[in-house]
Amino acid sequence: MNVSFAKLTMNAAIGIDDATYAFGAGIFFVGYFLFEVPSNLILERVGARRWIARIMITWGLVSAATALVTGPRSFVAMRFLLGVAEAGFFPGILLYLTYWFPSSERARVVGLFMVAIPLSGLIGSPLSAELMRLNGLGLQGWQWMLILEGLPAVLLGVACLAFLPDGPKDATWLEDDEREWLTATLATERRTLAKDGHTTLRAALVQPRVWALALAYFGIVLALYGSNFWLPSLISAHGVELRYTGWIAALPFLCGAPFMVWWGRRSDRRDERLLHLIAVAVLGFAGFAAASLFDSLPLQILCLCLALMGVYGSFPVFWTLPTAFLTGTAAAAGIALINSLGNLAGYFGPQVVAWLTHGSNDYGPALFALGLSMLTPAIVVLVLRAKPLAGARGPGTMRQSSP
């Protein structure tokens, strides 16, 4: 969110064009991709507390240090390093949640965790716009914004190191009987998955369903970052002042956040995954496609609210699918592989928008392309449902019950 707002004045200040910005925004995901799987395997080995703290602290420091970039090369370099620093955080948290919650609760829990994404847009959009107006002590507004929005990650990393337990066995706030019940319940679930699912690193890397889900996630992420990195620019293209841009950009996130939590809860309650994922994929396509037809900013934002509801609603449902057939080291590697391959779309998404707009203010073709990408998860899960890929049996088979 911060780099999308920084673009509004940073590009001119350090001499980069839209193509360089798109490349720098996307190169983050290359560093992320290269270090994602190793990072999650390290987390499984050294424990969540220390490794998540390490990620948060280095991530925050690199993000704040991006304020010091002076040109295209340093901007691209810092974006790459930010990807390296952050690699493993998201799949690490997903793996960590499997240490605490049975599979029947995970869509709800993943939704509650991932609601931080639209909330960061809801809060970060107006906050970034306001911080961009700060100037002083030799720093411009975009530099202050990057510094002040990077430091909270460092502080939260220190808090993780101090307070985050590695698992239920380290949770002193649980009663003995609660700890024993939770440990036994999760151990039983892991044994069942170990019998009928996949547990090893090799099993995760060669499992066709892992690669199929990576393709599905690629489509979701392409729509997410293609829109997020350019939303302030789309609004600004209508002549909106910076101080109002942040509040308008917050509206799609305001719609996406509660819908995301509600949709995850609904999926758990109905004990159904595939149709829930298809429904939000179609909603995302419809929202982006409709937005591409309008020139009016209010109508575009209304349609983008629907589109982002589809994008964010897909996350809690989607991330129940890998842990339905992966556990142990296979879960650590498989989740990381799906996330890293899917997030390569973050490299292409901003560049797709830059290429389709050709430096103009016509975002219609780009919005329609983002809508098409949201159909990818629907197509993938329909194929999996019609013809489960190799190894689909028992708990490994994706849920297919009617909602």
BELCORTA-V814763 format. One record per residue. N is the residue number from 1. RES is the residue in one small letter. PHI is phi in degrees with one decimal (* if undefined). Layout:
# BELCORTA-V814763
n=N res=RES phi=PHI
n=N res=RES phi=PHI
This chain:
# BELCORTA-V814763
n=1 res=m phi=*
n=2 res=n phi=-67.5
n=3 res=v phi=-71.3
n=4 res=s phi=-68.3
n=5 res=f phi=-81.2
n=6 res=a phi=-57.7
n=7 res=k phi=-53.3
n=8 res=l phi=-60.6
n=9 res=t phi=-127.3
n=10 res=m phi=-64.2
n=11 res=n phi=-54.7
n=12 res=a phi=-69.3
n=13 res=a phi=-67.5
n=14 res=i phi=-112.0
n=15 res=g phi=76.9
n=16 res=i phi=-122.7
n=17 res=d phi=-99.1
n=18 res=d phi=-62.7
n=19 res=a phi=-65.5
n=20 res=t phi=-67.6
n=21 res=y phi=-60.1
n=22 res=a phi=-61.9
n=23 res=f phi=-64.7
n=24 res=g phi=-65.7
n=25 res=a phi=-60.8
n=26 res=g phi=-82.4
n=27 res=i phi=-64.7
n=28 res=f phi=-47.8
n=29 res=f phi=-76.4
n=30 res=v phi=-71.7
n=31 res=g phi=-60.9
n=32 res=y phi=-60.8
n=33 res=f phi=-62.1
n=34 res=l phi=-65.9
n=35 res=f phi=-111.2
n=36 res=e phi=-66.2
n=37 res=v phi=-64.1
n=38 res=p phi=-57.2
n=39 res=s phi=-63.0
n=40 res=n phi=-70.2
n=41 res=l phi=-68.1
n=42 res=i phi=-65.1
n=43 res=l phi=-58.8
n=44 res=e phi=-62.3
n=45 res=r phi=-82.9
n=46 res=v phi=-95.8
n=47 res=g phi=102.8
n=48 res=a phi=-68.6
n=49 res=r phi=-58.5
n=50 res=r phi=-71.1
n=51 res=w phi=-76.7
n=52 res=i phi=-65.1
n=53 res=a phi=-61.1
n=54 res=r phi=-60.5
n=55 res=i phi=-60.4
n=56 res=m phi=-61.2
n=57 res=i phi=-67.0
n=58 res=t phi=-68.7
n=59 res=w phi=-59.8
n=60 res=g phi=-64.7
n=61 res=l phi=-66.0
n=62 res=v phi=-67.4
n=63 res=s phi=-60.6
n=64 res=a phi=-65.9
n=65 res=a phi=-69.2
n=66 res=t phi=-61.9
n=67 res=a phi=-63.8
n=68 res=l phi=-93.5
n=69 res=v phi=-64.5
n=70 res=t phi=-123.7
n=71 res=g phi=-175.3
n=72 res=p phi=-56.8
n=73 res=r phi=-65.5
n=74 res=s phi=-68.5
n=75 res=f phi=-63.2
n=76 res=v phi=-63.0
n=77 res=a phi=-62.6
n=78 res=m phi=-68.9
n=79 res=r phi=-66.6
n=80 res=f phi=-63.8
n=81 res=l phi=-63.3
n=82 res=l phi=-63.4
n=83 res=g phi=-64.0
n=84 res=v phi=-62.5
n=85 res=a phi=-66.2
n=86 res=e phi=-82.3
n=87 res=a phi=-50.0
n=88 res=g phi=97.6
n=89 res=f phi=-65.3
n=90 res=f phi=-63.8
n=91 res=p phi=-65.6
n=92 res=g phi=-64.4
n=93 res=i phi=-67.3
n=94 res=l phi=-61.0
n=95 res=l phi=-63.7
n=96 res=y phi=-59.8
n=97 res=l phi=-64.6
n=98 res=t phi=-69.6
n=99 res=y phi=-75.9
n=100 res=w phi=-120.3
n=101 res=f phi=-126.7
n=102 res=p phi=-62.9
n=103 res=s phi=-60.9
n=104 res=s phi=-68.1
n=105 res=e phi=-106.5
n=106 res=r phi=-77.3
n=107 res=a phi=-61.8
n=108 res=r phi=-62.2
n=109 res=v phi=-69.5
n=110 res=v phi=-62.6
n=111 res=g phi=-61.8
n=112 res=l phi=-66.2
n=113 res=f phi=-68.9
n=114 res=m phi=-77.1
n=115 res=v phi=-62.8
n=116 res=a phi=-60.1
n=117 res=i phi=-67.4
n=118 res=p phi=-65.3
n=119 res=l phi=-65.3
n=120 res=s phi=-65.5
n=121 res=g phi=-72.3
n=122 res=l phi=-63.0
n=123 res=i phi=-84.8
n=124 res=g phi=-69.5
n=125 res=s phi=-64.0
n=126 res=p phi=-66.4
n=127 res=l phi=-65.2
n=128 res=s phi=-62.0
n=129 res=a phi=-61.7
n=130 res=e phi=-69.6
n=131 res=l phi=-65.4
n=132 res=m phi=-64.5
n=133 res=r phi=-87.4
n=134 res=l phi=-76.8
n=135 res=n phi=-145.2
n=136 res=g phi=160.3
n=137 res=l phi=56.6
n=138 res=g phi=79.8
n=139 res=l phi=-116.6
n=140 res=q phi=-86.7
n=141 res=g phi=-58.1
n=142 res=w phi=-64.0
n=143 res=q phi=-72.2
n=144 res=w phi=-60.9
n=145 res=m phi=-61.6
n=146 res=l phi=-64.2
n=147 res=i phi=-66.5
n=148 res=l phi=-69.9
n=149 res=e phi=-89.9
n=150 res=g phi=-88.6
n=151 res=l phi=-65.7
n=152 res=p phi=-56.8
n=153 res=a phi=-64.0
n=154 res=v phi=-64.4
n=155 res=l phi=-64.4
n=156 res=l phi=-70.2
n=157 res=g phi=-64.0
n=158 res=v phi=-63.7
n=159 res=a phi=-62.9
n=160 res=c phi=-59.9
n=161 res=l phi=-61.2
n=162 res=a phi=-83.7
n=163 res=f phi=-122.6
n=164 res=l phi=-80.8
n=165 res=p phi=-77.7
n=166 res=d phi=-67.6
n=167 res=g phi=-172.9
n=168 res=p phi=-55.6
n=169 res=k phi=-64.7
n=170 res=d phi=-98.4
n=171 res=a phi=-86.8
n=172 res=t phi=-68.6
n=173 res=w phi=-83.5
n=174 res=l phi=-89.3
n=175 res=e phi=-69.1
n=176 res=d phi=-57.0
n=177 res=d phi=-68.2
n=178 res=e phi=-66.0
n=179 res=r phi=-63.6
n=180 res=e phi=-65.9
n=181 res=w phi=-63.0
n=182 res=l phi=-64.4
n=183 res=t phi=-61.8
n=184 res=a phi=-67.5
n=185 res=t phi=-62.7
n=186 res=l phi=-70.2
n=187 res=a phi=-64.3
n=188 res=t phi=-62.0
n=189 res=e phi=-64.0
n=190 res=r phi=-66.4
n=191 res=r phi=-64.5
n=192 res=t phi=-64.3
n=193 res=l phi=-66.5
n=194 res=a phi=-63.5
n=195 res=k phi=-77.6
n=196 res=d phi=-110.2
n=197 res=g phi=-109.4
n=198 res=h phi=-134.4
n=199 res=t phi=-125.8
n=200 res=t phi=-101.6
n=201 res=l phi=-60.3
n=202 res=r phi=-61.9
n=203 res=a phi=-59.9
n=204 res=a phi=-68.6
n=205 res=l phi=-74.6
n=206 res=v phi=-106.0
n=207 res=q phi=-73.1
n=208 res=p phi=-57.4
n=209 res=r phi=-64.8
n=210 res=v phi=-62.0
n=211 res=w phi=-70.0
n=212 res=a phi=-64.6
n=213 res=l phi=-68.4
n=214 res=a phi=-62.7
n=215 res=l phi=-63.9
n=216 res=a phi=-61.4
n=217 res=y phi=-68.1
n=218 res=f phi=-55.9
n=219 res=g phi=-63.8
n=220 res=i phi=-65.6
n=221 res=v phi=-67.9
n=222 res=l phi=-58.1
n=223 res=a phi=-67.2
n=224 res=l phi=-63.1
n=225 res=y phi=-79.4
n=226 res=g phi=-60.0
n=227 res=s phi=-82.9
n=228 res=n phi=-63.7
n=229 res=f phi=-69.2
n=230 res=w phi=-117.5
n=231 res=l phi=-58.6
n=232 res=p phi=-59.9
n=233 res=s phi=-67.7
n=234 res=l phi=-60.3
n=235 res=i phi=-67.7
n=236 res=s phi=-62.1
n=237 res=a phi=-63.2
n=238 res=h phi=-88.5
n=239 res=g phi=84.4
n=240 res=v phi=-78.4
n=241 res=e phi=-68.7
n=242 res=l phi=-56.7
n=243 res=r phi=-66.4
n=244 res=y phi=-96.4
n=245 res=t phi=-57.7
n=246 res=g phi=-62.1
n=247 res=w phi=-71.1
n=248 res=i phi=-68.8
n=249 res=a phi=-64.4
n=250 res=a phi=-74.6
n=251 res=l phi=-62.0
n=252 res=p phi=-60.7
n=253 res=f phi=-72.6
n=254 res=l phi=-61.3
n=255 res=c phi=-78.0
n=256 res=g phi=-70.5
n=257 res=a phi=-62.9
n=258 res=p phi=-66.6
n=259 res=f phi=-63.6
n=260 res=m phi=-59.1
n=261 res=v phi=-66.3
n=262 res=w phi=-63.5
n=263 res=w phi=-67.3
n=264 res=g phi=-63.8
n=265 res=r phi=-63.1
n=266 res=r phi=-64.5
n=267 res=s phi=-62.5
n=268 res=d phi=-64.7
n=269 res=r phi=-63.6
n=270 res=r phi=-85.6
n=271 res=d phi=53.7
n=272 res=e phi=-142.4
n=273 res=r phi=-119.2
n=274 res=l phi=-63.7
n=275 res=l phi=-66.5
n=276 res=h phi=-65.2
n=277 res=l phi=-70.2
n=278 res=i phi=-61.9
n=279 res=a phi=-61.5
n=280 res=v phi=-75.7
n=281 res=a phi=-63.4
n=282 res=v phi=-67.0
n=283 res=l phi=-61.3
n=284 res=g phi=-62.0
n=285 res=f phi=-59.8
n=286 res=a phi=-61.7
n=287 res=g phi=-64.9
n=288 res=f phi=-65.5
n=289 res=a phi=-62.2
n=290 res=a phi=-65.9
n=291 res=a phi=-61.6
n=292 res=s phi=-69.5
n=293 res=l phi=-89.6
n=294 res=f phi=-108.0
n=295 res=d phi=-101.9
n=296 res=s phi=-75.6
n=297 res=l phi=-61.6
n=298 res=p phi=-57.3
n=299 res=l phi=-70.5
n=300 res=q phi=-62.3
n=301 res=i phi=-66.1
n=302 res=l phi=-59.7
n=303 res=c phi=-68.3
n=304 res=l phi=-68.2
n=305 res=c phi=-61.5
n=306 res=l phi=-64.9
n=307 res=a phi=-61.4
n=308 res=l phi=-71.8
n=309 res=m phi=-61.6
n=310 res=g phi=-65.1
n=311 res=v phi=-62.5
n=312 res=y phi=-70.3
n=313 res=g phi=-65.8
n=314 res=s phi=-74.6
n=315 res=f phi=-62.3
n=316 res=p phi=-63.3
n=317 res=v phi=-74.7
n=318 res=f phi=-57.3
n=319 res=w phi=-77.8
n=320 res=t phi=-81.5
n=321 res=l phi=-71.0
n=322 res=p phi=-62.9
n=323 res=t phi=-77.7
n=324 res=a phi=-78.3
n=325 res=f phi=-139.4
n=326 res=l phi=-124.6
n=327 res=t phi=-149.4
n=328 res=g phi=61.1
n=329 res=t phi=-61.8
n=330 res=a phi=-62.5
n=331 res=a phi=-66.6
n=332 res=a phi=-59.0
n=333 res=a phi=-74.6
n=334 res=g phi=-65.4
n=335 res=i phi=-61.6
n=336 res=a phi=-65.3
n=337 res=l phi=-66.0
n=338 res=i phi=-60.0
n=339 res=n phi=-67.0
n=340 res=s phi=-69.7
n=341 res=l phi=-66.9
n=342 res=g phi=-62.5
n=343 res=n phi=-75.9
n=344 res=l phi=-60.3
n=345 res=a phi=-62.6
n=346 res=g phi=-64.8
n=347 res=y phi=-75.1
n=348 res=f phi=-84.3
n=349 res=g phi=-53.4
n=350 res=p phi=-60.3
n=351 res=q phi=-75.4
n=352 res=v phi=-60.3
n=353 res=v phi=-63.6
n=354 res=a phi=-61.2
n=355 res=w phi=-68.8
n=356 res=l phi=-77.1
n=357 res=t phi=-86.7
n=358 res=h phi=54.1
n=359 res=g phi=76.3
n=360 res=s phi=-93.5
n=361 res=n phi=-101.1
n=362 res=d phi=-93.8
n=363 res=y phi=-95.5
n=364 res=g phi=-56.9
n=365 res=p phi=-59.8
n=366 res=a phi=-66.6
n=367 res=l phi=-64.8
n=368 res=f phi=-65.5
n=369 res=a phi=-63.0
n=370 res=l phi=-64.5
n=371 res=g phi=-64.2
n=372 res=l phi=-60.9
n=373 res=s phi=-64.9
n=374 res=m phi=-71.3
n=375 res=l phi=-77.9
n=376 res=t phi=-57.0
n=377 res=p phi=-62.0
n=378 res=a phi=-64.6
n=379 res=i phi=-64.9
n=380 res=v phi=-62.3
n=381 res=v phi=-70.4
n=382 res=l phi=-66.7
n=383 res=v phi=-64.9
n=384 res=l phi=-64.1
n=385 res=r phi=-71.3
n=386 res=a phi=-73.3
n=387 res=k phi=-145.5
n=388 res=p phi=-52.4
n=389 res=l phi=-73.0
n=390 res=a phi=-48.8
n=391 res=g phi=93.8
n=392 res=a phi=-78.2
n=393 res=r phi=-159.2
n=394 res=g phi=52.7
n=395 res=p phi=-60.7
n=396 res=g phi=-74.4
n=397 res=t phi=-78.3
n=398 res=m phi=-66.0
n=399 res=r phi=-64.8
n=400 res=q phi=-129.7
n=401 res=s phi=-69.4
n=402 res=s phi=-76.2
n=403 res=p phi=-71.9
